[in-house]
Amino acid sequence: MIPEELQLIIDTAEESMKEAVAFCKKEFSHIRAGKASTTLLDGIKVNYYGSQTPLNQLASVSAPEARLLVVQPFDKSTMEDIEKAIMASGLGLNPNNDGMMIRIPLPLLSEERRKELVKHAKEVGEKARISIRNTRRDANDEIKKTVQDESLPEDSRFESEDEVQKLTDTYTSAVDSALEVKESEIMTV
C-alpha cells in the first residue's frame, strides 16, 4: 500500500508524462505526411491587424482531395496575409490565391524529403522520451525526499519507485508506437 503523500507524487508524474505524449502527438500532426490534413496548418499564425492570430480563427481549412488543402478566409482582405504566413511557415507549401480562396496543392514528397521528415519525427519522439525520463527522475527524487522527511517505511519508497517506472515504460511505449505510426505514414508513397 502506497502512502497518500507518495501517491500524490506518482499522480503528478503521470500527469506530466501524459502531457509529454500529447505534445509529441500534436507535433507529429504538424509533420507533413503523404496526404492532405487540415492539422498541417494548425501552427500557422497570421499577422492580422498587428497581432499574431491563428489561421483557423481567420479562415476555414478543408482537405477536399488527398493532395489539396483549401483555405477559405472569413474576411477577403486577409487573403494576402494568410498567403504570406503559409509561405513563411517553412512547410514548403506554395499557395495559389484566386481572389476567393487559397488552394494549396501538396507536392509528392521525394525520398530524401521523406527521410528528413522521419528524422525530424524521431527528434520529436526523443524529446518526448527525455521529458518522460526527466519526470521519472524528479518523481523518484521527490519520493526519496518525502520518505526521509516523513519517516515513511523504505518499502513504500521502493513500491512507489516501481510504480513510477511502470508509468515511464507505459508512456515511453506510447511515444514509440505513435512514432512508428507517423514513420509509416511518412514513408508510404
Order of alpha helices (4+ residues) and beta strands (2+ residues): alpha-beta-beta-beta-beta-alpha-beta-beta-alpha-alpha
